[in-house]
Amino acid sequence: MATEIYADYEAMSQAAAAHLKQVVAEKPDALICLATGSSPSRLYEILAVAKQQGDFQTDKLRLLALDEWYGVPRLHPCTCAFFLQQHIVEQWGINPEQLTTFNAEADDAYAECERIQQYLDDNGPIDVCILGLGQNGHLGLNEPAATLKPDVHVAELDERSQGHAMLSENGVEVKQGMTIGLSGILGSKEIMMLITGDDKEEVYQFLLAGQISTSIPASFLHVHPNVETFIDEEIDQGD
C-alpha cells in the first residue's frame, strides 16, 4: 500500500479530495464505491465546494454505496442511504438515479444483496473504492471471522460494529448489515483508504506489520496492487 501521513484530519481530507478530483477529471463516468461515517465526511464536503466552484464534475458519475445496516427504515438518520442523500445527492447536486444504495428495510435481505451484486456485475469493476478503517478492522461490513465471503452478502455484526456511532448516536440497535464483499472491493481498479479517528491504533499497527488475517479484513488490502492510504498523523502517533 502506498501511504501518506498528513498533519491532521483536514489536511488528510484535502489531499484525498485532490486525488479523487484528478481521478474524475480523467474518467468523468467513473464508478465510485462510497463509504459513510466520519472518516470520509470531510472529503465529501470539500468536493461539494469544488462542485459549486465548477472544479468537480459529477453529472456522469456512477455511485454505489459500500454497505448498509439492515432492519431499519430506509431513510432513517442512522442509515448509509440517509448519509449519502445528505452528503452526496444534495451536496454534489447529482441526479438521485446516479446513486445505487441498499434498501435497509428490504423484505428479503438476501434478495437485496443479489440485486446489488447484479448491479456490480453489470456495471463493474469499481473504478475507485473509498474506505474507512473500522475499529475492528472490517472493510465495509465484512466483519472479522474465521472465513470471509467474496460477494455482496448479509453480514452478522460483531459487538463493535453494533456500537458504531451511526447507530448509537441515533439510539438504534442492529444485528445485521449488507455489504459489498471482498471480491468487489479487491476487484476495484483503485482503493482509497482513509485512516483517522479514535480507538483504531491497534488495528492500524496490525496493518503496518504487513500481515494478513481474516480477523482483520482490512489487512487483505495488502494483496491489492493500487491502494492509496491517507493517514491522519494523530492516529500514527497513537493519540
N, C-alpha and C positions, 0 to 999 in steps of 0.2 A: 504494500500500500504506500502510495505517495502521501506524506504527511507534512502539514504546515501548522505551526503553532502561532497563535495571534494573541495580542496583549489582553484582550477581553472579549466578551460576547459580541459587542458591537463591531469590533474590528473583524472578528471571525465571520459575522453575518455579512458585512460589507464585501469581504473577499469572496464568499460563496455566491453572493448576488452578482458580482462582476463576472465570475466564472460562468454562471448559468446564462447570463445575458449573452456572452460570447457563443455559447452552445446554440442558443436560439437564433442568434444572428446568422449562424452558419446553416441551421436547419429549422426554418420557421414552422414546419409542421411536425416537430419532434413530439414523440410520445413520452411524457414525463410522468413518473410514478411519484406521488406526493405523500410524505409522512405528515403527521399532525403533531400537535403539542408544542411545548415551549421551545424546543431546540430549533425548529425551522421557522418559528413565527416571525421573528425579526427579518429573516431573509425574505419572506413573502411581503412584508411591509415595505422593505426597500425597493423591491421590484414593482410594487404598486405605485410608488412615487415615480419610478423610472417610466412606467407606462403613462402616467399623467403628463410627463415631460416629453413624451414621444421617443423615449430611448429604449423601449422594450415592447416589441410587437407580439401580441398574443392571439390575433384573430385566426391563426391557422393551427395553433397548438392543440394537441390531443392530451388530455389529462386523466389520470387514473388514481383513485385512492389506494393507498397501500393496504389498509386494513379497516376494521370496524368492530365495535362492541356489538354483541348480539342480545336481543331481548328487550330493547327499549324503543320508544317511538323514534321514527326515522330522523326527525329533525329536533330531537331533544338536545338541549345545550351541551350535553356530555358527548354527543356523537361526533365522529370524524366528519360525517356529511355536513353537520352544522358548522363545524370549524372551517371546512373548505368552502362552504357557502359564504361565510363571512370574510375569510381571508383571501380567497381566490376569485370566486364568481363575482362578488360585489366589488372588491378592491382592484382586481385586474380588469374588470369590465368585460368579462368574456360571456359568450353565449352559454347558458347552462348545459346545452347539449354537448359542449366540448368536454365536459367533466363526467366521468363514469365513477359512481360510488356504489358501495354495498348498501343494501336495504337492511337496516338494523332490526326492523320488525317484520322481516320476511316470514311467511308461514313455515317455510321449509329452508333452514339454513344451508343444508347440503345442496339443494337445488339452486339457491342463490350463489353459492360458491361455483357451481357448474356454469352459471350464467357469466360470472366474471372470468372464469377460466376460458370460456368460449370467446369472450371479448379479447382476451390476451392472445389466444391462438390466432384470431382473425387479424389483429392489429399489431402484434408484437414483431420483433422483440422490443422491449422498453429501450428508449434511447438514453434516458437519464433516470436513475432511481435515487431519490433523495431520502436519506435515512437519518434517524437519530439513534443514539445508543441508549438502550434501556438499562435500568438499574440491575436487572437480572441477566443482561446480555442478549435479550431477544432481538430479532430482526423483524420489524413489523410485529405480528403476534405469533411468530414462530418461536414457541416457548422452549426453555431448557427441558430436555427429555432424553431418554435412552435412545430414541430414534426420532428422526425428523421427516416431515412429509414434503415431497417435492412440489406438488401442485397446489392450487388455491384450495383451502380447506377450512373446516371448523376447528378451532383451537380451544383446548381446555386451559384456562388461565391459571397460572400459579398465584400464590398469595400476593407477591409483589405487584404483579400486573393488576390484580383485583383492587389494589390500593392506589392505582395510578391517579394522579392529580385530576385528570379529566373526569374521573368517576367520583373520587372522594369529595372534591370541591362542589359537586352537584348532588351529593347525598345519594348516589346510585350504586346498587350492588349488581355486579355482572359476573357470571361464571364462565361464559364462553365468548369467543370472538371469531371473526372471519378474516382471513389474511391471504395475501399473495404468498405462495410457497417459495422455497429456496430456489427451485428451478427458474421461476420467473425473475426473482431478484438477481441471481447469479448469471442469468442469461442476458441481463441488461448490458448494453454496449458500454455504459459508464455508470459508476456509482459515486454519489457524493455523500459522505458520512460526516455528520456534524456532531461533535462531542463537546458537550457542555452540561452544566447542572450539578446539583449536589448528589452525594452518595453514589458516585459512579467510579470512584478511584480504584476499587478492587477489580472491576471488570475491565477498566481501562488498562491497568497494569497487566492483566492477562493478555489483552490484545498486543501490548508492547512485546510480550515474550515470544510472540510468533507461533504459539501452539494452536491446535485446532481441537475442539471438543464439542459434542452435542450439548454439553451443559452450558456452553456459551455460544449460542448460534451465530452471534456476530463474528466469531473467530473464523467462520468459513469465508469471510471476505478475503482472507489471505490467499485463497486459490483463484481469486478474480484478477485478470490482468490489468484492469483500469479502474482503480479506486482512488479517488481524491478525498483525503481526510482533512477536515478543517477542525482544529482543536483550540478551544478556549484555554489560555495559559493558566487560568485559575485551577482547572482540573489537573493540568500537568504538574502543578505544584502541590497537589493534594489538598487544596483549600476547600 
